[in-house]
Amino acid sequence: MDEKTIFDAIRETVAERTDANIDDIKMESTFRELGIDSLDTVELLMNLEDKLGVTIEVDKKLETVKDLVDFIAAL
Amino acid sequence: MLNGKVSVVTGASRGIGRAVALKLASLGSAIAVVYHGNSEKAEETVREIESLGVKAVSYKADVSSYEEAKELAKRIREDFSRVDILVNNAGIVKDGLIAMMSEDAFDSVIDTNLKGTFNMIRHFCPLMIRAKSGRIINISSVSGMIGNAGQANYSASKAGVIGLTKSAAKELAGKNITVNAVAPGFIRTDMTENISDDNPLVQMIPLRRFGETDEVAEAVAFLAEASYITGEVIRVDGGIAM
C-alpha cells in the first residue's frame, strides 16, 4: 500500500476522532499533540483496519503519524 | 432482557458455564457455547438453549491457546456478526500441596484459567471496542480471594483473574465496556464432587450448604445487564469469604 493512501486514511481517522483540522495533521505530528492517548490508539488502529482492509498488530511504540505510516506500509 | 444480544460462554458444556448459558438464553440472548472436552454435553446444552427459542452454536476450542482463541473470535464473528457479552468461565483444577505439586499441574491451571481469560478478552474486545459496547464477566473464585490449602495453582490463577478484570475494566471503560468478576464459593458441580457434605468445609460456610450453579448464573445475568458497575467482584459463596 502506498504511503499517500495510508497517510490520508490516518488523517481522516484522526480528524474524525479529534475534530482536528485535517490540514493540521502532518507526518511529523505526534499522536499526543493530536490529543490521542495510548488508550485511544487501539480504537484508531481498528478504524484504520476497517478503512484499509489490513490487520494491524502493533508491538512497538508509535509516536508520530509517520511512525504509523511506515509501520503499515511495511506490512 | 437480553433480546437480540449475543453471548459467548466458555466452559459451557457443563457446570456453572452451562447454567450461565441457559440463564442468558432464558433472557433472550443468542449463545456461542464454547467447550473443550465433551462435545456430547455441549450439543445437549445447544439443544436446550434452542428449545428456549434463541440461536445457539457450539465451538470446540482450547482457550489456553492464543491462536485458538483468535480463530474462535473469527468464527463467532462470522456466525453471529456481533458479541455483546463474554463470560470467561472455562477452568480446570489440579489440586495438590505445593511441596508435591508438579510443574505441569501449576502451568496447566494457570494457562487455562488465567491465560485463557486473557486470550478471550484479547481477541473479543476488538469487536466490543468497535461496537463501543460490551460486558465481560470473568469467573474467579473465593479461592483467589482468601486462598485455599491444596489449591496454590488454582487460587493463584483466580486471583490473577481478579487483577486482570480490574485492569481490563480501567482500560476498556472509555469504550463503554464493563468488566467484572464473579467469585463463586463451593458450588455443586463435577469440579467439587469430591467434597462431601460432611466435609468440615461446609461447616465454615455461613449459609451451611453448597451453592447451586443457578445461583452463580443469577449474578452473571445481573452483571450482563448492569450498566454502571465495572471492576467489581461479586462473591456468590454463602458468605465464606466474608
Interface residues (C-beta under 8 A of the other chain):
Chain A: L39 D40 V42 E43 M46 D50
Chain B: P126 I129 R130 E171 G174 K175
